[in-house]
Amino acid sequence: MKFLRQVLAIVQKDLAAELRTKENLSAMVVFALLVLVIFNFAFELQGVDITVLGSGVLWVAFTFSGILGLGRSFAAEKDKGSLEGVLLSPVDRGAVFLGKATSNFLFITVMEAVTLPLFALLNNVGMPWFPLIPYILLGTLGFAAMGTLLSAVAASTKMREVMLPILLFPVSIPLLMAAVKLTGGALQARAFADVSNWFNILIVYDVIFLVVAFWVFEYVVEE
């Protein structure tokens, strides 16, 4: 229970800070909407079937917008000196990681909740909310977990805005491939058996990313 209270305290701190400024969330939402609008105009000119390429468009919006929020996850606290205060407090390093990862997951999920209805509206396509939403949430979970760890790594470098995408995207390729395939299968109303292998890959990478990031985080922040 003590560990859980520590995790919730970190989450509450991040949510309170974001509610005061709304900097990260607003930037993420605006960027995602811009991506959708640009792709919508491009696809209309070429007569592209959105159910075929829509999953790629969605995950481009999700990942690039998510990078904006993940990049500020530790950078803002490091600039203000508050990160050192968190690390000096009697809080388990694992609780700090889970709290930050949960906050990032919530922020990215809110951005996705705004983006999905606009995607359906712009492209005039029916959204199969189930199983689409579970697929997106599972992809977001692994992306947020590894992004939180690598954000802590990038925050200690001089070129952290550039370093985070360089570190995160190569590691996330299998997860993103599985998420895109599953999202595409949902948009095209394909049977689960056709995408079950990608679902297994997504689950495995979620577990690996969470476990590895949880174990390594303590050494990353100490450096």
C-alpha positions in Angstrom: 0.0 0.0 0.0 2.9 2.4 0.7 4.3 1.7 -2.8 0.9 2.4 -4.3 0.5 5.6 -2.4 3.9 6.8 -3.7 2.8 6.0 -7.3 -0.4 7.9 -6.9 1.4 10.8 -5.3 3.6 11.1 -8.4 0.6 10.9 -10.7 -1.3 13.5 -8.7 1.7 15.9 -8.9 2.0 15.5 -12.6 -1.7 16.0 -13.2 -1.9 19.0 -11.0 1.1 20.6 -12.8 -0.4 19.9 -16.2 -3.8 21.3 -15.2 -2.2 24.5 -14.1 -0.4 25.1 -17.4 -2.0 22.7 -19.9 1.2 23.2 -22.0 2.0 19.6 -22.9 -1.5 18.4 -23.5 -2.5 21.3 -25.7 0.7 21.0 -27.8 0.1 17.3 -28.2 -3.6 17.7 -29.3 -2.8 20.5 -31.7 0.0 18.6 -33.3 -2.1 15.5 -33.7 -5.0 17.5 -35.3 -2.6 19.1 -37.7 -1.3 15.8 -38.8 -4.8 14.5 -39.5 -5.8 17.6 -41.4 -2.7 17.5 -43.6 -3.1 13.7 -44.4 -6.8 14.3 -45.0 -6.2 16.8 -47.8 -3.4 14.7 -49.3 -5.6 11.6 -49.4 -8.6 13.4 -50.8 -6.5 14.6 -53.7 -5.3 11.1 -54.5 -8.5 9.2 -53.8 -6.9 6.9 -51.2 -9.0 4.3 -49.3 -8.7 5.5 -45.8 -9.4 2.1 -44.3 -6.1 0.8 -45.8 -3.8 3.7 -44.8 -5.8 5.1 -41.9 -4.0 3.0 -39.2 -0.7 4.4 -40.3 -2.0 8.0 -40.2 -3.4 7.5 -36.7 -0.1 6.1 -35.3 1.9 8.8 -37.0 -0.3 11.3 -35.2 -0.1 9.4 -31.9 3.6 8.8 -31.8 4.8 12.2 -33.0 2.4 14.0 -30.7 3.3 11.6 -27.8 7.0 12.5 -28.3 6.1 16.1 -27.4 4.7 15.1 -24.1 7.3 12.5 -23.3 10.1 14.9 -24.1 8.9 17.3 -21.3 8.2 14.5 -18.8 11.6 14.9 -17.1 13.1 17.9 -18.9 10.8 20.5 -17.2 11.5 19.1 -13.7 15.2 18.8 -14.4 15.3 22.5 -15.6 13.5 23.6 -12.4 15.6 21.4 -10.1 12.5 19.6 -8.8 13.7 16.2 -10.1 16.5 16.2 -7.6 14.0 16.8 -4.9 11.9 13.9 -6.0 14.9 11.6 -6.1 16.1 12.8 -2.7 12.7 12.1 -1.1 12.1 8.7 0.5 10.3 7.4 -2.5 11.0 4.1 -4.3 12.6 4.6 -7.7 10.1 2.1 -9.1 7.2 4.2 -7.8 8.7 7.2 -9.5 8.9 5.4 -12.8 5.4 3.9 -12.6 3.9 7.3 -11.5 5.6 9.1 -14.5 4.7 6.3 -16.9 1.1 6.4 -15.7 0.9 10.2 -16.1 2.4 10.0 -19.7 0.0 7.2 -20.5 -3.0 9.3 -19.4 -1.8 12.4 -21.3 -1.3 10.4 -24.5 -4.7 8.7 -24.0 -6.5 12.0 -23.7 -4.8 13.2 -26.9 -5.9 10.0 -28.7 -9.5 10.4 -27.4 -9.6 13.8 -29.1 -7.9 12.6 -32.2 -10.1 9.5 -33.0 -13.4 11.3 -33.4 -11.8 14.0 -35.6 -10.3 11.2 -37.7 -13.7 9.6 -38.2 -15.3 13.0 -39.0 -12.7 14.1 -41.5 -12.6 10.9 -43.4 -16.3 10.0 -43.0 -15.5 6.5 -41.8 -17.3 4.4 -39.3 -15.1 3.5 -36.3 -15.3 0.0 -34.9 -14.6 1.2 -31.3 -14.2 -2.4 -30.2 -11.6 -3.8 -30.7 -10.0 -0.6 -32.0 -9.8 1.1 -28.5 -8.2 -1.9 -26.8 -5.6 -2.2 -29.5 -4.7 1.5 -29.3 -4.5 1.4 -25.5 -2.2 -1.6 -25.6 0.1 0.1 -28.1 0.1 3.3 -26.0 1.0 1.4 -22.9 4.3 0.0 -24.2 5.1 3.3 -26.0 4.5 5.3 -22.8 6.6 2.9 -20.7 9.6 2.9 -22.9 9.2 6.6 -23.7 9.3 7.4 -20.0 12.5 5.6 -19.4 14.2 7.1 -22.5 12.9 10.5 -21.6 14.8 10.2 -18.3 17.9 9.3 -20.4 17.5 12.1 -22.9 16.8 14.7 -20.1 20.5 14.4 -19.0 21.8 15.2 -22.5 22.4 18.6 -24.2 20.3 17.7 -27.3 17.4 16.0 -25.4 14.8 17.2 -28.0 16.6 15.3 -30.7 17.9 12.5 -28.6 14.5 11.1 -27.4 13.1 10.3 -30.9 16.5 8.9 -31.9 16.4 6.5 -28.9 12.7 5.7 -28.8 11.7 5.1 -32.4 14.2 2.3 -33.2 13.3 0.4 -30.0 9.6 0.8 -30.6 9.5 -0.4 -34.2 8.1 -3.9 -33.4 5.5 -2.5 -31.1 4.4 0.2 -33.6 4.3 -2.4 -36.4 2.0 -4.6 -34.3 -0.2 -1.6 -33.3 -0.5 -0.4 -36.9 -1.4 -3.9 -38.2 -4.0 -4.4 -35.4 -5.5 -0.9 -35.9 -5.7 -1.6 -39.7 -7.4 -4.9 -39.1 -10.0 -3.2 -36.9 -10.7 -0.5 -39.5 -11.1 -3.1 -42.2 -13.2 -5.4 -40.0 -10.9 -8.3 -40.4 -11.3 -11.4 -38.2 -9.1 -11.6 -35.1 -7.5 -14.8 -36.3 -6.0 -12.8 -39.2 -4.2 -10.5 -36.8 -3.7 -12.7 -33.7 0.0 -13.0 -34.3 0.4 -9.2 -34.2 -1.7 -9.2 -31.0 0.7 -11.7 -29.4 3.7 -9.6 -30.5 2.1 -6.4 -29.0 1.4 -8.1 -25.6 5.0 -9.5 -25.4 6.5 -6.2 -26.2 4.3 -4.4 -23.7 5.4 -6.8 -20.9 9.1 -6.6 -22.0 9.0 -2.8 -22.1 7.4 -2.4 -18.7 9.6 -4.9 -17.0 12.9 -3.7 -18.5 12.0 -0.1 -18.0 11.0 -0.7 -14.4 14.3 -2.5 -13.6 16.6 -0.1 -15.4 15.0 3.2 -14.3 16.8 3.3 -11.0 20.2 3.2 -12.7 19.2 5.7 -15.3 18.2 8.4 -12.8 21.2 7.8 -10.6 23.5 8.5 -13.6 
